[in-house]
Amino acid sequence: MVKTSHIFLSISSIMVKEIQTKAEYEEALASNDIVVIDFSATWCGPCKMIGPKFEAMSQEAEFSKIKCFKVDVDEVSELSEDCNVVSLPTFIVFKAGKEANRMIGASESKLRVTLTKALE
């Protein structure tokens, strides 16, 4: 038998919240100092690869000051157009409601660097 320890977290700290409307997007930016949004699509292979890694990073203590969200570009195309998303996946960092950085692609190491820079 393997001995394990259990850590209980609230659902909100586990999940990267999906933004489904422009109003939710505006609320996310207005309510949080640092926001990172993963713009992706269900049909995108690289998005499927990096999505769980983004989810895992969002739970790491070092990134606890970052609020992480995702947007399905097919479901909320207005947002991807407003944010000039032309490649998937695209991760956009917002500070105080303004775009501060963006990363295009599915590199786990580059995503970690992007999240680390978001805290500076």
N, C-alpha and C positions, 0 to 999 in steps of 0.2 A: 504494500500500500504506500502511495506517495503522500507525503505530508505537504499540505499547501496552506498558505495564509489567504484570507479573504479581505478584500477592501471593498467597502460599499460606497458607491458614488451616486449622486443624483443623476437622473436621466439627462438633465440639461448639461451636465459636465461631460457626459459620455458622447453625446451626439453632436455632429456638425449640423447645425440647423439649416434646413433647406428654405431658401427665400422663394416664394411663389408669386409675389406681386411687387409692383414698384413701391407701393406703400410700405411693405415689409423691408425692402431695401433701404428706403429713406429712414425708417425707424432704426434699423441696424446701425446705419452711419451716425445718426443723431444721438444714439444712446450709448455708444461705445467709443473710447479713445482710439483704440487700434483694432482695425477690422481687416481680415483677409478673406476674400471671396474666391472660391474655386468655380470658375465658369467651365462647365463640361457638358457632355451629352451621353445618353445611355448607349448610343451606337459607337462611341469613340473608344477604341482599344487602349490607347495610352491613358485616357481618363479613367478607365476601369482599373488600370494598373496603379496609378498614383493616388486615386481616391482613398483607398484604405490606409495608405501611408500618411496622407494628410489628416485623416481621422485620428490615427494613432499619435501623430505629432501634436494635434490639438489637445490631447490629454496629458502631455508631458508638463511637469511642473515648471520647467524653464519658460514655457510659452503660455503660462496661465493668464497673463495680462492681455493676450490676444484673443479676440472673439472671432471664431471661425464659422463661415457660412459657405453654402454652395448654391449655385444657380444652374438649372438645366436650361441651356440656351434654346432648346426647342419649345420648352414650356413657357419661358419668359423672354421671348426674343427681343422685346422692347429694351430690356436691360442690357443685353449683349450689344445691341446697336448703340445705345446711349453711352456705353463704356468702351466702344470701339474694339470689341473682341472679334478678331479675325482668324485666330488659330486656337485649337483646343489641345490640351487644357490651357487655360490662362488663369493665373493667380494674381489678383490685384490687391495690393496693400493700401488701405486708407488710414490716414491719421487725421484726427479732428475733422472727419467728413470729406477730406480731399485726397485724391490719389497721390500716393507717395512713391510707389514702386509697382512694377509688374514683372512677372516671370511667365514665360511661355514654354511649355513642354512638360515632360513627365520625369524629370531628373530628381530623384529623392535627395541627393546631396545639394543640388541647387535650391530646392524647396526649403531645406533646413537653413541654408545661408539666407534666403529671403526672409524667413520667419525671424531669424536672429537679428538681421538688419532692421526689421520692423520695430524691434525693441529699443533701438538706439535713439 
